[in-house]
Amino acid sequence: MLDEKRLSQLELPGHETVVEIPERMLQFFPGVNGGVGSNV
């Protein structure tokens, strides 16, 4: 994420950043959707 205003609202250490992914991609991240989905 490159939006400085949004990044400033997060309490992140200086060496960390944020990656924004579309909601439709959450199915590929079992830790996000409770481990369910067509590819889990």
N, C-alpha and C positions, 0 to 999 in steps of 0.2 A: 504494500500500500504506500502510495507516495503523497497522500493528502496530509500535509503537516498539521492542519487543524484537528483532524480525527486522531492522528498519532499522538498529539499533545494531550488528548483526553485519557490515554492509556498510561499506566505506570510501568513502563518497560525500562530495563537497564539499557545503558547506552550501546551495548554490543548486540542487542536483540532487535528484531524487526517483526513485522506482521505480513503474512501472506493472505490475501483475500481470495476465496474460491467461491464460485457460484453454488447456490443451494443444490442445484441438480447434481453436483459432483459429490455431495455428502454420502451417497450410497456406497462409495468406494472407500469410506473411512469408518470401519466398524466401531471404533471408539466413540464416534460422534453420534451414530444412529442406533446404539445399543447392540451392535453386532448382527443386525439383520439386513438383508438385502439380497439381491439376485446373485451377486458375485462373492458372497461370503461363504 
